[in-house]
Amino acid sequence: MRELDADTLMFFDQHIDVLPLYQAFEAMLHDVQEQCEREKKAMDELKAQGKEKTATYRQYMGNRLMYSRILDLYKQYGILDS
């Protein structure tokens, strides 16, 4: 989880009901970023084997497009640093 600055910590002290949502978001963001990286490595391995036309490779590609779109939206709305 990212370090929180003093203003953010004060906000959570005043709005404690929001903290579980923030923690869930951070966990989800971490999972998306990790899954994206794992699938990129798997795609690289499949590509090295000449298996770019397999269903598995194509599924990974679709997933990576979805993950990239999610992360791009977070950046667009200022939720995630560029």
N, CA, C and O atoms as a GROMACS GRO file, in nm:
protein
  328
    1MET      N    1   0.084  -0.117   0.000
    1MET     CA    2   0.000   0.000   0.000
    1MET      C    3   0.089   0.124   0.000
    1MET      O    4   0.196   0.125   0.061
    2ARG      N    5   0.045   0.226  -0.068
    2ARG     CA    6   0.122   0.350  -0.078
    2ARG      C    7   0.124   0.424   0.056
    2ARG      O    8   0.033   0.410   0.138
    3GLU      N    9   0.231   0.503   0.077
    3GLU     CA   10   0.240   0.588   0.195
    3GLU      C   11   0.138   0.701   0.184
    3GLU      O   12   0.117   0.756   0.076
    4LEU      N   13   0.074   0.734   0.294
    4LEU     CA   14  -0.025   0.842   0.295
    4LEU      C   15   0.035   0.965   0.360
    4LEU      O   16   0.104   0.958   0.461
    5ASP      N   17   0.006   1.080   0.298
    5ASP     CA   18   0.055   1.205   0.356
    5ASP      C   19  -0.033   1.245   0.475
    5ASP      O   20  -0.137   1.184   0.500
    6ALA      N   21   0.010   1.348   0.546
    6ALA     CA   22  -0.059   1.391   0.669
    6ALA      C   23  -0.204   1.434   0.642
    6ALA      O   24  -0.292   1.402   0.721
    7ASP      N   25  -0.228   1.505   0.532
    7ASP     CA   26  -0.364   1.549   0.501
    7ASP      C   27  -0.456   1.430   0.475
    7ASP      O   28  -0.572   1.429   0.517
    8THR      N   29  -0.404   1.330   0.406
    8THR     CA   30  -0.485   1.211   0.377
    8THR      C   31  -0.515   1.135   0.505
    8THR      O   32  -0.627   1.089   0.525
    9LEU      N   33  -0.416   1.123   0.591
    9LEU     CA   34  -0.438   1.055   0.719
    9LEU      C   35  -0.542   1.129   0.803
    9LEU      O   36  -0.625   1.066   0.868
   10MET      N   37  -0.537   1.263   0.802
   10MET     CA   38  -0.635   1.342   0.876
   10MET      C   39  -0.775   1.318   0.819
   10MET      O   40  -0.872   1.305   0.894
   11PHE      N   41  -0.785   1.312   0.685
   11PHE     CA   42  -0.914   1.286   0.623
   11PHE      C   43  -0.970   1.152   0.671
   11PHE      O   44  -1.087   1.144   0.708
   12PHE      N   45  -0.887   1.049   0.671
   12PHE     CA   46  -0.934   0.917   0.714
   12PHE      C   47  -0.971   0.916   0.862
   12PHE      O   48  -1.062   0.844   0.903
   13ASP      N   49  -0.901   0.996   0.944
   13ASP     CA   50  -0.938   1.007   1.084
   13ASP      C   51  -1.078   1.065   1.098
   13ASP      O   52  -1.154   1.025   1.187
   14GLN      N   53  -1.114   1.160   1.012
   14GLN     CA   54  -1.244   1.225   1.018
   14GLN      C   55  -1.353   1.144   0.947
   14GLN      O   56  -1.471   1.158   0.978
   15HIS      N   57  -1.315   1.060   0.853
   15HIS     CA   58  -1.410   0.982   0.774
   15HIS      C   59  -1.371   0.834   0.777
   15HIS      O   60  -1.344   0.773   0.674
   16ILE      N   61  -1.368   0.778   0.896
   16ILE     CA   62  -1.319   0.642   0.916
   16ILE      C   63  -1.396   0.539   0.834
   16ILE      O   64  -1.343   0.432   0.804
   17ASP      N   65  -1.520   0.569   0.797
   17ASP     CA   66  -1.601   0.476   0.720
   17ASP      C   67  -1.548   0.458   0.577
   17ASP      O   68  -1.583   0.361   0.511
   18VAL      N   69  -1.466   0.551   0.530
   18VAL     CA   70  -1.413   0.545   0.394
   18VAL      C   71  -1.286   0.459   0.388
   18VAL      O   72  -1.249   0.411   0.281
   19LEU      N   73  -1.220   0.441   0.500
   19LEU     CA   74  -1.093   0.369   0.503
   19LEU      C   75  -1.102   0.228   0.444
   19LEU      O   76  -1.015   0.191   0.366
   20PRO      N   77  -1.203   0.148   0.477
   20PRO     CA   78  -1.211   0.014   0.416
   20PRO      C   79  -1.222   0.019   0.263
   20PRO      O   80  -1.169  -0.068   0.194
   21LEU      N   81  -1.292   0.120   0.211
   21LEU     CA   82  -1.302   0.134   0.066
   21LEU      C   83  -1.166   0.167   0.005
   21LEU      O   84  -1.130   0.114  -0.100
   22TYR      N   85  -1.093   0.255   0.071
   22TYR     CA   86  -0.960   0.291   0.023
   22TYR      C   87  -0.869   0.168   0.025
   22TYR      O   88  -0.795   0.143  -0.070
   23GLN      N   89  -0.874   0.094   0.133
   23GLN     CA   90  -0.790  -0.025   0.144
   23GLN      C   91  -0.827  -0.128   0.038
   23GLN      O   92  -0.739  -0.194  -0.018
   24ALA      N   93  -0.956  -0.143   0.011
   24ALA     CA   94  -1.000  -0.236  -0.093
   24ALA      C   95  -0.951  -0.189  -0.230
   24ALA      O   96  -0.906  -0.270  -0.311
   25PHE      N   97  -0.959  -0.058  -0.255
   25PHE     CA   98  -0.910  -0.005  -0.382
   25PHE      C   99  -0.761  -0.032  -0.397
   25PHE      O  100  -0.717  -0.077  -0.503
   26GLU      N  101  -0.683  -0.005  -0.293
   26GLU     CA  102  -0.538  -0.026  -0.299
   26GLU      C  103  -0.507  -0.174  -0.325
   26GLU      O  104  -0.416  -0.205  -0.402
   27ALA      N  105  -0.579  -0.264  -0.260
   27ALA     CA  106  -0.557  -0.407  -0.281
   27ALA      C  107  -0.590  -0.446  -0.425
   27ALA      O  108  -0.516  -0.521  -0.488
   28MET      N  109  -0.701  -0.395  -0.475
   28MET     CA  110  -0.742  -0.425  -0.612
   28MET      C  111  -0.640  -0.370  -0.712
   28MET      O  112  -0.604  -0.438  -0.807
   29LEU      N  113  -0.594  -0.248  -0.690
   29LEU     CA  114  -0.495  -0.186  -0.778
   29LEU      C  115  -0.367  -0.270  -0.779
   29LEU      O  116  -0.311  -0.296  -0.886
   30HIS      N  117  -0.323  -0.311  -0.663
   30HIS     CA  118  -0.203  -0.395  -0.654
   30HIS      C  119  -0.223  -0.526  -0.730
   30HIS      O  120  -0.133  -0.569  -0.803
   31ASP      N  121  -0.338  -0.589  -0.714
   31ASP     CA  122  -0.366  -0.715  -0.785
   31ASP      C  123  -0.368  -0.696  -0.936
   31ASP      O  124  -0.313  -0.778  -1.010
   32VAL      N  125  -0.430  -0.588  -0.984
   32VAL     CA  126  -0.434  -0.561  -1.128
   32VAL      C  127  -0.293  -0.541  -1.182
   32VAL      O  128  -0.259  -0.595  -1.287
   33GLN      N  129  -0.212  -0.463  -1.111
   33GLN     CA  130  -0.076  -0.438  -1.157
   33GLN      C  131   0.007  -0.567  -1.158
   33GLN      O  132   0.083  -0.591  -1.252
   34GLU      N  133  -0.006  -0.648  -1.055
   34GLU     CA  134   0.068  -0.775  -1.050
   34GLU      C  135   0.022  -0.872  -1.159
   34GLU      O  136   0.104  -0.935  -1.226
   35GLN      N  137  -0.110  -0.883  -1.176
   35GLN     CA  138  -0.163  -0.974  -1.277
   35GLN      C  139  -0.119  -0.930  -1.417
   35GLN      O  140  -0.085  -1.013  -1.501
   36CYS      N  141  -0.119  -0.802  -1.440
   36CYS     CA  142  -0.074  -0.748  -1.568
   36CYS      C  143   0.071  -0.789  -1.595
   36CYS      O  144   0.105  -0.832  -1.705
   37GLU      N  145   0.155  -0.776  -1.494
   37GLU     CA  146   0.296  -0.812  -1.509
   37GLU      C  147   0.314  -0.963  -1.529
   37GLU      O  148   0.393  -1.005  -1.613
   38ARG      N  149   0.241  -1.045  -1.452
   38ARG     CA  150   0.250  -1.191  -1.467
   38ARG      C  151   0.209  -1.235  -1.608
   38ARG      O  152   0.275  -1.318  -1.670
   39GLU      N  153   0.100  -1.176  -1.656
   39GLU     CA  154   0.051  -1.216  -1.788
   39GLU      C  155   0.142  -1.167  -1.899
   39GLU      O  156   0.154  -1.231  -2.003
   40LYS      N  157   0.208  -1.053  -1.878
   40LYS     CA  158   0.306  -1.007  -1.977
   40LYS      C  159   0.420  -1.107  -1.988
   40LYS      O  160   0.463  -1.140  -2.098
   41LYS      N  161   0.468  -1.154  -1.874
   41LYS     CA  162   0.576  -1.253  -1.874
   41LYS      C  163   0.531  -1.382  -1.944
   41LYS      O  164   0.606  -1.440  -2.022
   42ALA      N  165   0.409  -1.425  -1.915
   42ALA     CA  166   0.357  -1.546  -1.978
   42ALA      C  167   0.345  -1.527  -2.129
   42ALA      O  168   0.374  -1.618  -2.207
   43MET      N  169   0.301  -1.408  -2.170
   43MET     CA  170   0.290  -1.378  -2.313
   43MET      C  171   0.428  -1.379  -2.379
   43MET      O  172   0.443  -1.430  -2.490
   44ASP      N  173   0.527  -1.324  -2.311
   44ASP     CA  174   0.663  -1.323  -2.365
   44ASP      C  175   0.714  -1.466  -2.385
   44ASP      O  176   0.779  -1.496  -2.485
   45GLU      N  177   0.684  -1.553  -2.289
   45GLU     CA  178   0.725  -1.693  -2.300
   45GLU      C  179   0.655  -1.761  -2.417
   45GLU      O  180   0.718  -1.833  -2.495
   46LEU      N  181   0.525  -1.739  -2.430
   46LEU     CA  182   0.451  -1.798  -2.541
   46LEU      C  183   0.502  -1.746  -2.675
   46LEU      O  184   0.516  -1.821  -2.772
   47LYS      N  185   0.530  -1.617  -2.679
   47LYS     CA  186   0.581  -1.557  -2.803
   47LYS      C  187   0.716  -1.618  -2.841
   47LYS      O  188   0.741  -1.646  -2.958
   48ALA      N  189   0.802  -1.640  -2.742
   48ALA     CA  190   0.933  -1.700  -2.768
   48ALA      C  191   0.919  -1.842  -2.824
   48ALA      O  192   1.007  -1.891  -2.895
   49GLN      N  193   0.807  -1.906  -2.791
   49GLN     CA  194   0.780  -2.042  -2.841
   49GLN      C  195   0.702  -2.039  -2.972
   49GLN      O  196   0.668  -2.145  -3.026
   50GLY      N  197   0.674  -1.920  -3.023
   50GLY     CA  198   0.599  -1.908  -3.148
   50GLY      C  199   0.451  -1.940  -3.134
   50GLY      O  200   0.388  -1.986  -3.229
   51LYS      N  201   0.396  -1.915  -3.016
   51LYS     CA  202   0.256  -1.951  -2.987
   51LYS      C  203   0.166  -1.828  -2.976
   51LYS      O  204   0.077  -1.823  -2.890
   52GLU      N  205   0.190  -1.729  -3.063
   52GLU     CA  206   0.108  -1.607  -3.057
   52GLU      C  207  -0.035  -1.628  -3.105
   52GLU      O  208  -0.121  -1.543  -3.079
   53LYS      N  209  -0.062  -1.735  -3.172
   53LYS     CA  210  -0.197  -1.757  -3.226
   53LYS      C  211  -0.281  -1.850  -3.137
   53LYS      O  212  -0.393  -1.886  -3.174
   54THR      N  213  -0.227  -1.889  -3.022
   54THR     CA  214  -0.301  -1.979  -2.934
   54THR      C  215  -0.411  -1.903  -2.859
   54THR      O  216  -0.406  -1.781  -2.845
   55ALA      N  217  -0.509  -1.977  -2.813
   55ALA     CA  218  -0.619  -1.917  -2.736
   55ALA      C  219  -0.566  -1.856  -2.606
   55ALA      O  220  -0.614  -1.750  -2.563
   56THR      N  221  -0.469  -1.921  -2.545
   56THR     CA  222  -0.413  -1.870  -2.420
   56THR      C  223  -0.347  -1.734  -2.442
   56THR      O  224  -0.370  -1.640  -2.366
   57TYR      N  225  -0.266  -1.723  -2.546
   57TYR     CA  226  -0.199  -1.596  -2.577
   57TYR      C  227  -0.302  -1.488  -2.603
   57TYR      O  228  -0.289  -1.375  -2.555
   58ARG      N  229  -0.403  -1.521  -2.679
   58ARG     CA  230  -0.506  -1.422  -2.711
   58ARG      C  231  -0.586  -1.381  -2.588
   58ARG      O  232  -0.626  -1.265  -2.576
   59GLN      N  233  -0.609  -1.475  -2.498
   59GLN     CA  234  -0.678  -1.442  -2.373
   59GLN      C  235  -0.593  -1.346  -2.290
   59GLN      O  236  -0.644  -1.247  -2.236
   60TYR      N  237  -0.464  -1.376  -2.280
   60TYR     CA  238  -0.374  -1.285  -2.209
   60TYR      C  239  -0.375  -1.146  -2.273
   60TYR      O  240  -0.376  -1.045  -2.202
   61MET      N  241  -0.375  -1.141  -2.405
   61MET     CA  242  -0.376  -1.012  -2.475
   61MET      C  243  -0.504  -0.934  -2.441
   61MET      O  244  -0.498  -0.814  -2.414
   62GLY      N  245  -0.617  -1.002  -2.444
   62GLY     CA  246  -0.743  -0.936  -2.407
   62GLY      C  247  -0.741  -0.886  -2.264
   62GLY      O  248  -0.786  -0.775  -2.235
   63ASN      N  249  -0.688  -0.968  -2.174
   63ASN     CA  250  -0.677  -0.927  -2.034
   63ASN      C  251  -0.588  -0.805  -2.019
   63ASN      O  252  -0.620  -0.711  -1.946
   64ARG      N  253  -0.473  -0.806  -2.089
   64ARG     CA  254  -0.381  -0.693  -2.079
   64ARG      C  255  -0.443  -0.564  -2.131
   64ARG      O  256  -0.420  -0.457  -2.076
   65LEU      N  257  -0.523  -0.575  -2.236
   65LEU     CA  258  -0.592  -0.456  -2.286
   65LEU      C  259  -0.689  -0.403  -2.181
   65LEU      O  260  -0.699  -0.282  -2.160
   66MET      N  261  -0.760  -0.493  -2.115
   66MET     CA  262  -0.854  -0.453  -2.010
   66MET      C  263  -0.780  -0.389  -1.893
   66MET      O  264  -0.820  -0.284  -1.844
   67TYR      N  265  -0.671  -0.452  -1.848
   67TYR     CA  266  -0.594  -0.397  -1.736
   67TYR      C  267  -0.537  -0.260  -1.773
   67TYR      O  268  -0.540  -0.168  -1.692
   68SER      N  269  -0.485  -0.248  -1.894
   68SER     CA  270  -0.430  -0.120  -1.938
   68SER      C  271  -0.536  -0.012  -1.938
   68SER      O  272  -0.510   0.102  -1.899
   69ARG      N  273  -0.654  -0.046  -1.981
   69ARG     CA  274  -0.765   0.051  -1.984
   69ARG      C  275  -0.802   0.095  -1.842
   69ARG      O  276  -0.825   0.213  -1.817
   70ILE      N  277  -0.808   0.000  -1.751
   70ILE     CA  278  -0.839   0.032  -1.611
   70ILE      C  279  -0.735   0.127  -1.554
   70ILE      O  280  -0.769   0.229  -1.494
   71LEU      N  281  -0.607   0.095  -1.574
   71LEU     CA  282  -0.500   0.179  -1.522
   71LEU      C  283  -0.498   0.316  -1.589
   71LEU      O  284  -0.471   0.416  -1.523
   72ASP      N  285  -0.528   0.320  -1.719
   72ASP     CA  286  -0.535   0.448  -1.789
   72ASP      C  287  -0.647   0.536  -1.733
   72ASP      O  288  -0.631   0.657  -1.719
   73LEU      N  289  -0.761   0.475  -1.703
   73LEU     CA  290  -0.871   0.552  -1.644
   73LEU      C  291  -0.833   0.608  -1.508
   73LEU      O  292  -0.866   0.722  -1.476
   74TYR      N  293  -0.763   0.528  -1.426
   74TYR     CA  294  -0.718   0.577  -1.296
   74TYR      C  295  -0.626   0.698  -1.314
   74TYR      O  296  -0.636   0.796  -1.240
   75LYS      N  297  -0.538   0.691  -1.413
   75LYS     CA  298  -0.448   0.804  -1.441
   75LYS      C  299  -0.527   0.924  -1.489
   75LYS      O  300  -0.502   1.036  -1.446
   76GLN      N  301  -0.622   0.901  -1.579
   76GLN     CA  302  -0.702   1.009  -1.636
   76GLN      C  303  -0.777   1.086  -1.527
   76GLN      O  304  -0.789   1.209  -1.534
   77TYR      N  305  -0.828   1.015  -1.426
   77TYR     CA  306  -0.905   1.079  -1.321
   77TYR      C  307  -0.820   1.119  -1.200
   77TYR      O  308  -0.873   1.160  -1.097
   78GLY      N  309  -0.688   1.108  -1.215
   78GLY     CA  310  -0.599   1.152  -1.108
   78GLY      C  311  -0.592   1.060  -0.988
   78GLY      O  312  -0.543   1.099  -0.883
   79ILE      N  313  -0.641   0.938  -1.003
   79ILE     CA  314  -0.639   0.842  -0.894
   79ILE      C  315  -0.502   0.775  -0.885
   79ILE      O  316  -0.461   0.732  -0.778
   80LEU      N  317  -0.434   0.768  -0.997
   80LEU     CA  318  -0.304   0.701  -1.005
   80LEU      C  319  -0.207   0.796  -1.074
   80LEU      O  320  -0.241   0.861  -1.172
   81ASP      N  321  -0.086   0.804  -1.020
   81ASP     CA  322   0.016   0.888  -1.083
   81ASP      C  323   0.057   0.829  -1.217
   81ASP      O  324   0.057   0.707  -1.237
   82SER      N  325   0.092   0.918  -1.309
   82SER     CA  326   0.135   0.875  -1.441
   82SER      C  327   0.270   0.809  -1.439
   82SER      O  328   0.320   0.768  -1.543
   0.00000   0.00000   0.00000
